[in-house]
Amino acid sequence: MEYSDILQNISKHIKLDEYEISRFTSVLVRKEFKKNEIILKEGLQCNVINYVQQGALRAFHVDQDIDENIVMFAINDWWITDMYSFVTGKPAIINIDALEDTIVFQLHRDDLGDLYNSVPKFERFFRIVMQNAYIREQLRVIENLSMKAEDRYNNFLNKYPQFAQRLPLKQIASYLGITPEFLSVLRKRATKKIT
């Protein structure tokens, strides 16, 4: 079934009947993106939230030195958007692109509002999704402020082993706020500790 993954994701927090499933799937838009394709460009309005069915996306901000600073990754079974733009209707403050060929289901902001009215359970679902995202980002900020780079890298490996296997070192280094060269040093140290 085309919607089995996203419905399983939702069933972690709410139970839907047949009508509610039908109502939800009727507003989803399936999109395919090629590797390196831009999904959202900073400065444009973000009107959709994306569920990654297959593939990998990254959200990043380009600073004044034209450096890309990765805000988050999203792989299979993750949700991703520019929450600032999605909620406020203001221009996006991040870019989102595909790190691999990727398939997403998109839910438009207007359809989400209608869904809240017709299937109120979705308010609970997205509240939980947003709370979890906020907690994850808050912990990341605290780690970046208080932990050494090696500890941040080890935490990343422990929390997201699936990311470490799929993402280029350059992307992981940007997410951790270190250079790719320093990440290589950390990886060599970790390998020596294992052997």
Sequence and secondary structure as in RCSB ss.txt:
>XXXX:A:sequence
MEYSDILQNISKHIKLDEYEISRFTSVLVRKEFKKNEIILKEGLQCNVINYVQQGALRAFHVDQDIDENIVMFAI
NDWWITDMYSFVTGKPAIINIDALEDTIVFQLHRDDLGDLYNSVPKFERFFRIVMQNAYIREQLRVIENLSMKAE
DRYNNFLNKYPQFAQRLPLKQIASYLGITPEFLSVLRKRATKKIT
>XXXX:A:secstr
 TTHHHHHHHHTT    HHHHHHHHHT EEEEE TT EEE TTSB  EEEEEEESEEEEEEE TTS EEEEEEEE
TT EE  HHHHHH SB SSEEEESSSEEEEEEEHHHHHHHHHH THHHHHHHHHHHHHHHHHHHHHHHHHHS HH
HHHHHHHHH HHHHHHS HHHHHHHHTS HHHHHHHHHHHHHHH 
